[in-house]
């Protein structure tokens, strides 16, 4: 019992400052390298760019990737895993057809390649139907060529329609650009993807939904909730530090993840997130945009309760940390 008590954090310990220092100091030694993910041909940011991406709570990572684990019968067979990968990989119109603009005659020509359609496993009839659904009554099909004459014939509208058609989803899971089958350390096969769509991938019958993983923390929050996002954030931060051979205790990463997710959503660290929402006026003003915070506080008539470290340093009082927490009253007479 005595040893357990020794391991506990002391009352008044400045855990936030210790965590900030423990992550910030090694963070200055990080490289700006990107890491090449085997087989997916993706330059995935690691090191400082990835850490900044995580603490800024970006809407989506620069290079989203997924690791999709399969049910046992598929995980033990390369061919079955390959079939699942083909089912998941997204096929867009520009993979199976040439989409050309004819600015003189103000029309768009979509020419299907039968060999590409066969390779991707898409039927010509289905592809034509999808294109017609987007183009509406302005499309006319002759064999494997569709001619689209937009109602608004401005060059900008033709280009917009062309770009929309090129990215038209025909088959597979949307936003999964590429897939590769990888053999894990346990000898079982899993699928690594470029692009992420956790909700649709988890619904696939041959995917082990309890182990599907994406590096997009915001998507995890949307699909699985804030507790899952908190765990993911903690693991991602620790992984970034470990890849750089920087030994930081995971409790510091846990505290950072907890601070970012305590409001029920993922909040960034910075003037638009945690630092800009501190309770004390002086603490907010000491960080960034000093004049703005002071003027807003004056307009609203805010009080500063002087509960934090920064505020007390500014007014010259004892900081409420460690022995500074102890308040002693003495009754005279």
Secondary structure, DSSP 8 states (H G I E B T S, - for coil): -HHHHHHS--TT--HHHHHHHHHHHHHTT----EEEETTTTEEEE-HHHHHHHHHTT-SS-TT-EEEEEB-HHHHT-HHHHHHHHHHHS-EEHHHHEEEEEETTTTEEEEEE-HHHHHHHT--HHHHHHHHHHHHGGGEEEETTEEEE--SS--HHHHHHHHHHHHT-EEES-TT--EEEEEE-TTS-EEEEEES--HHHHHTSTTB-TTT-EES-HHHHHHHH-HHHHHHHHHHHHHHHHHHTT----HHHHHHHHHHHHTTSS---SSTTTTGGG-S-HHHHHHHS-HHHHHHHHHHHT------SHHHHHHHT---SSGGGG--------
